């Protein structure tokens, strides 16, 4: 996005450097990377960074509005109701496409958002790796709002563990089999966080426990990585263990299971901001457009682009049996402006927002960036391409 930096990076790139970069990441936690790492970061100028943060800040403020909880109450399925919901999630992530508008301007466009953690730990190590191998210009950082690596890790620790020294665990379904497991391991390295599988849970008098090295530990706070949809695909035995979390009445959550549903594609129809494409619940559309080429339809709670229909065909909408669980959204035109030796790529920037307890507001702190040459961004849709995959954006400081 900054032509002279893009050209300089491409000209200095070698396959040997890329292999060194991958080796650095591999050495951090051997045999743990389960997704493709892109050959390059992207460099984002201050003007686009300001637009991006303005969009994200505006959306955060709308999520904090008094009416948000009432607007999103129907998002929570009956089988997901869990005690001790906090007033707002501790973290929010937002995926913005680098898009092109009707006037050929490069603009951020919201694709989706989650009141749920992302690769918060891994991105620290990815930044370390990129800086160790490649030349990153001065006054460019993956961190935002003046944050440094140390500031970010400290905020991450406080957000996850709180300030009262409560016993906190990272909870996931079969964590050592997850594609994102490297993030769990890096998070543990950075802030010392036990990784617990739902199969280890024990419920005693409405409290959750687990055994580690033969010693029973009471769980007081959960860094939650459990997705209900994934839990429902497991065996009955694992589902039964996962259901224990709904019976625990004295545990704190980061973030609470309800926030996964509230802050999701479900809330996009309620958001008002120029970066938000026009979106409606599929069952609320009074009359479908005659020409559907400018729209996509998406299931509300899918991950990694699963179920999204980009090129809507006759009968696709009629075949949907639960339109209340789908949205129809104005199609975003990605701008393929990331020049690479194997053709231009498009990009999506995931902003990380952490709750600042002192300022009582969300702060944009870091990012995850994904490059693609396919119709969709996720790694599942770029299996044979190069210069695509997980990366970072480096923002020009201002």
C-alpha positions as CSV (number, residue, x, y, z in Angstrom):
1,X,0.0,0.0,0.0
2,X,3.1,2.2,0.2
3,X,4.6,1.7,-3.2
4,X,8.3,2.4,-2.4
5,X,8.2,0.1,0.6
6,X,6.5,-2.6,-1.3
7,X,9.0,-2.4,-4.1
8,X,12.0,-2.4,-1.6
9,X,10.7,-5.5,0.2
10,X,10.0,-7.4,-3.0
11,X,13.5,-6.6,-4.4
12,X,15.3,-7.7,-1.3
13,X,13.2,-10.8,-0.8
14,X,14.9,-14.2,-1.1
15,X,13.5,-17.7,-0.6
16,X,16.4,-18.2,1.9
17,X,15.1,-15.3,4.0
18,X,11.6,-16.8,3.9
19,X,12.9,-20.2,5.1
20,X,14.8,-18.4,7.9
21,X,11.6,-16.7,8.9
22,X,9.7,-20.0,9.0
23,X,12.5,-21.6,11.0
24,X,12.4,-18.8,13.5
25,X,8.6,-19.4,14.0
26,X,9.1,-23.2,14.1
27,X,11.8,-22.9,16.8
28,X,9.4,-20.9,19.0
29,X,7.2,-24.0,19.4
30,X,8.3,-26.9,17.2
31,X,5.7,-28.7,15.1
32,X,2.9,-26.4,16.0
33,X,2.1,-24.2,12.9
34,X,-0.9,-25.6,11.2
35,X,-1.6,-22.8,8.7
36,X,0.3,-21.1,5.9
37,X,2.6,-18.2,6.7
38,X,2.7,-15.5,4.0
39,X,6.0,-14.4,2.6
40,X,5.5,-10.8,3.4
41,X,3.9,-8.3,5.8
42,X,2.1,-5.3,4.4
43,X,2.9,-1.6,5.0
44,X,0.0,0.7,5.8
45,X,0.3,4.5,5.6
46,X,-1.0,6.8,8.3
47,X,-4.0,8.0,6.4
48,X,-5.5,4.5,5.9
49,X,-4.5,3.6,9.5
50,X,-6.5,6.6,10.8
51,X,-9.5,5.5,8.7
52,X,-9.2,1.9,10.0
53,X,-9.0,3.0,13.6
54,X,-11.8,5.5,13.3
55,X,-14.0,2.7,11.9
56,X,-13.1,0.3,14.6
57,X,-13.5,2.9,17.4
58,X,-16.9,3.8,16.1
59,X,-18.0,0.1,16.1
60,X,-16.7,-0.4,19.6
61,X,-18.7,2.6,20.9
62,X,-21.8,1.2,19.3
63,X,-21.2,-2.1,21.1
64,X,-21.0,-0.2,24.4
65,X,-24.3,1.6,23.8
66,X,-27.0,0.9,26.4
67,X,-29.3,-0.7,23.8
68,X,-26.8,-3.1,22.4
69,X,-27.6,-5.9,24.9
70,X,-31.3,-5.7,24.1
71,X,-30.7,-5.7,20.4
72,X,-28.5,-8.8,20.5
73,X,-30.5,-10.8,23.1
74,X,-31.9,-13.1,20.4
75,X,-28.4,-14.0,19.2
76,X,-27.9,-16.4,22.2
77,X,-29.2,-19.9,21.6
78,X,-31.1,-21.5,24.5
79,X,-28.4,-24.2,24.7
80,X,-25.7,-21.7,25.2
81,X,-27.1,-19.8,28.2
82,X,-24.3,-19.6,30.8
83,X,-24.1,-17.8,34.2
84,X,-22.0,-14.7,35.0
85,X,-22.2,-12.7,31.7
86,X,-20.1,-9.5,32.0
87,X,-21.5,-6.3,30.7
88,X,-19.1,-6.3,27.7
89,X,-16.4,-8.6,26.3
90,X,-12.8,-8.0,27.3
91,X,-11.7,-8.2,23.7
92,X,-13.1,-7.6,20.3
93,X,-11.6,-8.5,16.9
94,X,-12.7,-6.9,13.6
95,X,-11.9,-8.1,10.1
96,X,-11.6,-5.2,7.7
97,X,-11.0,-5.8,4.0
98,X,-8.7,-3.4,2.1
99,X,-11.4,-2.5,-0.3
100,X,-12.2,-0.2,-3.2
101,X,-15.3,1.9,-3.2
102,X,-17.5,3.2,-6.1
103,X,-15.2,6.2,-6.5
104,X,-12.0,4.0,-6.7
105,X,-10.9,5.0,-3.3
106,X,-9.1,2.5,-1.1
107,X,-11.2,2.1,2.1
108,X,-11.6,-0.3,5.0
109,X,-14.8,-2.4,4.9
110,X,-16.0,-4.5,7.7
111,X,-16.2,-8.2,6.9
112,X,-17.0,-9.6,10.3
113,X,-16.3,-9.2,14.0
114,X,-16.1,-11.4,17.1
115,X,-16.3,-10.9,20.8
116,X,-13.9,-13.7,21.1
117,X,-10.1,-14.1,21.3
118,X,-7.8,-14.4,18.2
119,X,-4.1,-15.2,17.8
120,X,-3.2,-12.7,20.5
121,X,0.0,-14.5,21.6
122,X,1.2,-15.7,18.3
123,X,1.3,-12.3,16.7
124,X,4.0,-11.2,19.3
125,X,6.3,-14.0,18.0
126,X,5.4,-13.3,14.4
127,X,6.5,-9.7,14.8
128,X,9.7,-10.9,16.5
129,X,10.4,-13.3,13.6
130,X,9.7,-10.7,10.8
131,X,11.9,-8.1,12.5
132,X,14.7,-10.7,13.0
133,X,14.8,-11.6,9.3
134,X,13.5,-8.7,7.2
135,X,14.1,-5.0,7.2
136,X,11.2,-3.1,8.7
137,X,11.4,0.6,8.3
138,X,11.6,2.9,11.3
139,X,8.3,4.4,12.6
140,X,6.3,1.4,11.5
141,X,4.8,-1.0,14.0
142,X,2.3,-3.8,14.2
143,X,1.2,-2.3,17.5
144,X,-1.3,0.6,17.6
145,X,-2.0,3.7,19.7
146,X,1.6,3.9,20.9
147,X,1.8,0.4,22.3
148,X,5.1,-1.4,22.4
149,X,5.7,-5.1,22.6
150,X,6.0,-4.8,26.4
151,X,2.9,-2.7,26.7
152,X,0.9,-5.2,24.7
153,X,2.1,-8.3,26.6
154,X,1.3,-6.6,29.9
155,X,-2.2,-5.6,28.8
156,X,-2.7,-9.1,27.4
157,X,-1.8,-10.6,30.8
158,X,-4.0,-8.3,32.8
159,X,-6.9,-8.9,30.4
160,X,-6.6,-12.6,30.6
161,X,-5.7,-13.1,34.3
162,X,-7.3,-10.0,35.8
163,X,-5.7,-8.2,38.7
164,X,-6.6,-10.4,41.7
165,X,-4.3,-13.4,41.1
166,X,-7.2,-15.8,40.4
167,X,-6.4,-19.2,39.0
168,X,-6.9,-18.7,35.3
169,X,-6.8,-21.3,32.5
170,X,-7.1,-21.3,28.8
171,X,-10.0,-23.6,28.0
172,X,-10.4,-25.3,24.6
173,X,-11.8,-28.5,23.0
174,X,-8.9,-30.9,22.4
175,X,-6.5,-28.0,22.4
176,X,-3.4,-29.9,21.2
177,X,-5.3,-30.9,18.0
178,X,-6.4,-27.3,17.1
179,X,-5.0,-25.5,14.1
180,X,-4.4,-22.5,16.4
181,X,-2.6,-24.5,19.0
182,X,0.6,-22.5,18.5
183,X,-1.2,-19.5,19.9
184,X,-2.0,-21.4,23.0
185,X,1.6,-22.4,23.5
186,X,2.9,-19.0,22.9
187,X,0.4,-17.4,25.3
188,X,1.5,-19.9,28.0
189,X,5.1,-18.9,27.3
190,X,4.4,-15.2,27.5
191,X,2.2,-15.1,30.6
192,X,2.3,-18.6,32.1
193,X,-1.2,-19.9,31.4
194,X,-2.3,-23.5,31.9
195,X,-4.0,-25.0,28.9
196,X,-7.0,-27.2,29.8
197,X,-9.2,-29.4,27.7
198,X,-12.9,-29.5,28.4
199,X,-12.5,-33.3,28.9
200,X,-10.5,-32.5,32.0
201,X,-13.3,-30.5,33.7
202,X,-14.8,-31.7,37.0
203,X,-17.8,-30.0,38.6
204,X,-18.1,-29.8,42.4
205,X,-20.7,-27.7,44.1
206,X,-21.0,-25.3,41.1
207,X,-17.2,-24.9,40.8
208,X,-15.0,-26.2,38.1
209,X,-11.8,-28.1,38.8
210,X,-9.1,-30.1,36.9
211,X,-6.1,-32.2,37.9
212,X,-2.6,-31.2,36.9
213,X,0.3,-33.4,38.0
214,X,-2.0,-35.2,40.4
215,X,-3.1,-32.0,42.2
216,X,-6.7,-30.8,42.0
217,X,-6.9,-27.1,40.9
218,X,-10.0,-24.9,41.2
219,X,-10.7,-22.8,38.1
220,X,-11.6,-19.2,39.0
221,X,-11.2,-17.5,35.6
222,X,-11.4,-18.9,32.1
223,X,-9.7,-17.6,29.0
224,X,-12.4,-19.0,26.7
225,X,-11.5,-20.6,23.4
226,X,-14.5,-23.0,23.2
227,X,-16.8,-22.6,20.2
228,X,-20.2,-24.1,20.8
229,X,-20.6,-25.2,17.2
230,X,-17.4,-27.2,17.4
231,X,-18.4,-28.6,20.8
232,X,-21.7,-29.9,19.3
233,X,-19.7,-31.9,16.7
234,X,-17.8,-33.8,19.3
235,X,-18.7,-37.2,20.9
236,X,-21.4,-37.3,23.5
237,X,-18.8,-37.8,26.2
238,X,-17.0,-34.6,25.3
239,X,-20.2,-32.7,24.9
240,X,-21.2,-33.7,28.4
241,X,-18.0,-32.4,29.8
242,X,-18.4,-29.2,27.9
243,X,-21.8,-28.7,29.3
244,X,-20.4,-28.4,32.8
245,X,-19.4,-24.8,32.1
246,X,-23.1,-23.9,32.0
247,X,-23.4,-25.2,35.6
248,X,-20.5,-23.3,37.1
249,X,-21.7,-20.2,39.0
250,X,-18.5,-18.8,40.4
251,X,-16.2,-18.5,37.4
252,X,-15.1,-15.4,35.5
253,X,-14.9,-15.4,31.7
254,X,-12.6,-13.8,29.1
255,X,-14.7,-13.6,27.1
256,X,-18.1,-14.9,28.2
257,X,-19.8,-17.5,25.9
258,X,-22.6,-15.1,25.3
259,X,-20.3,-12.5,23.8
260,X,-19.4,-14.9,21.0
261,X,-23.0,-14.7,19.8
262,X,-23.7,-11.0,20.6
263,X,-20.6,-9.6,18.9
264,X,-20.7,-11.5,15.7
265,X,-22.2,-11.2,12.3
266,X,-25.5,-11.1,14.2
267,X,-24.9,-7.5,15.2
268,X,-23.7,-6.2,11.8
269,X,-27.3,-5.2,10.7
270,X,-27.5,-2.9,13.7
271,X,-24.1,-1.1,13.1
272,X,-24.1,2.3,11.4
273,X,-20.7,3.3,10.0
274,X,-19.5,4.0,6.5
275,X,-17.1,1.1,6.7
276,X,-20.0,-1.4,7.3
277,X,-21.6,-2.8,4.2
278,X,-25.3,-2.8,4.0
279,X,-26.5,-5.9,5.8
280,X,-29.9,-7.4,6.6
281,X,-31.1,-10.6,8.3
282,X,-32.2,-12.9,5.5
283,X,-35.6,-13.5,7.1
284,X,-36.2,-9.7,7.4
285,X,-35.7,-8.8,3.7
286,X,-39.0,-7.7,2.4
287,X,-38.1,-8.4,-1.2
288,X,-34.9,-9.9,-2.5
289,X,-32.9,-7.9,-5.1
290,X,-33.5,-9.1,-8.7
291,X,-29.8,-9.0,-9.3
292,X,-27.9,-10.9,-6.6
293,X,-24.4,-10.5,-8.0
294,X,-23.7,-7.6,-5.7
295,X,-24.5,-9.6,-2.5
296,X,-23.2,-12.5,-0.4
297,X,-25.1,-14.6,2.1
298,X,-23.5,-15.8,5.3
299,X,-24.4,-18.0,8.2
300,X,-24.3,-16.0,11.4
301,X,-21.9,-18.0,13.5
302,X,-19.6,-19.8,11.1
303,X,-15.8,-19.7,11.3
304,X,-13.2,-19.5,8.6
305,X,-15.7,-18.6,5.9
306,X,-17.6,-21.9,6.2
307,X,-21.0,-21.8,4.5
308,X,-20.5,-18.4,2.9
309,X,-22.0,-18.1,-0.6
310,X,-20.2,-15.5,-2.6
311,X,-21.7,-16.2,-6.1
312,X,-25.4,-16.7,-5.3
313,X,-27.1,-19.1,-7.7
314,X,-30.8,-19.6,-8.3
315,X,-32.2,-21.7,-5.5
316,X,-29.5,-21.0,-3.0
317,X,-31.7,-18.9,-0.8
318,X,-34.7,-21.1,-1.2
319,X,-32.6,-24.0,0.0
320,X,-31.9,-22.3,3.3
321,X,-34.3,-23.7,6.0
322,X,-33.3,-21.3,8.8
323,X,-33.1,-17.8,7.2
324,X,-33.2,-16.2,10.7
325,X,-29.7,-17.6,11.1
326,X,-28.3,-15.9,8.0
327,X,-27.5,-12.5,6.7
328,X,-27.5,-11.0,3.2
329,X,-24.7,-8.5,2.8
330,X,-23.6,-6.0,0.1
331,X,-20.6,-7.6,-1.6
332,X,-17.3,-6.0,-0.7
333,X,-14.9,-5.3,-3.6
334,X,-11.4,-6.2,-2.3
335,X,-8.6,-4.2,-3.8
336,X,-5.8,-6.5,-5.1
337,X,-3.1,-3.9,-4.5
338,X,-0.4,-6.0,-2.7
339,X,2.2,-6.5,-5.4
340,X,4.0,-9.8,-5.2
341,X,6.3,-11.7,-7.5
342,X,3.5,-14.2,-8.3
343,X,0.7,-11.6,-8.9
344,X,-1.2,-9.1,-6.9
345,X,-2.8,-10.2,-3.6
346,X,-5.7,-8.7,-1.6
347,X,-5.6,-8.4,2.2
348,X,-7.8,-8.3,5.3
349,X,-6.6,-6.7,8.5
350,X,-8.0,-8.0,11.8
351,X,-7.8,-5.3,14.4
352,X,-7.4,-6.4,18.1
353,X,-9.2,-4.3,20.6
354,X,-8.6,-4.8,24.3
355,X,-10.7,-3.2,27.1
356,X,-8.9,-0.6,29.0
357,X,-10.3,-0.6,32.6
358,X,-8.8,2.7,33.5
359,X,-10.1,4.6,30.5
360,X,-13.3,2.5,30.3
361,X,-13.0,2.1,26.6
362,X,-11.6,-0.3,23.9
363,X,-8.1,0.4,22.6
364,X,-6.8,-0.9,19.3
365,X,-3.6,-2.6,20.2
366,X,-2.4,-5.0,17.5
367,X,-3.4,-6.9,14.4
368,X,-3.4,-10.0,12.3
369,X,-3.3,-9.7,8.5
370,X,-4.2,-12.3,5.9
371,X,-3.3,-12.3,2.2
372,X,-5.3,-14.0,-0.5
373,X,-5.4,-14.5,-4.2
374,X,-8.6,-16.5,-4.2
375,X,-12.2,-15.4,-3.8
376,X,-12.0,-15.8,0.0
377,X,-9.4,-14.8,2.5
378,X,-9.1,-17.9,4.7
379,X,-6.2,-20.3,4.3
380,X,-8.6,-23.1,3.1
381,X,-9.2,-21.1,0.0
382,X,-5.5,-20.5,-1.0
383,X,-4.1,-24.0,-0.9
384,X,-1.9,-23.8,-4.0
385,X,-1.0,-20.1,-4.1
386,X,2.2,-18.3,-2.8
387,X,2.6,-15.0,-1.1
388,X,-0.7,-15.7,0.7
389,X,-1.6,-16.7,4.3
390,X,-1.1,-15.3,7.8
391,X,0.9,-12.1,8.2
392,X,1.0,-8.8,9.9
393,X,0.3,-5.2,9.0
394,X,3.0,-2.6,9.9
395,X,1.3,0.8,10.4
396,X,3.0,4.1,9.9
397,X,3.1,5.9,13.2
398,X,1.4,9.2,13.5
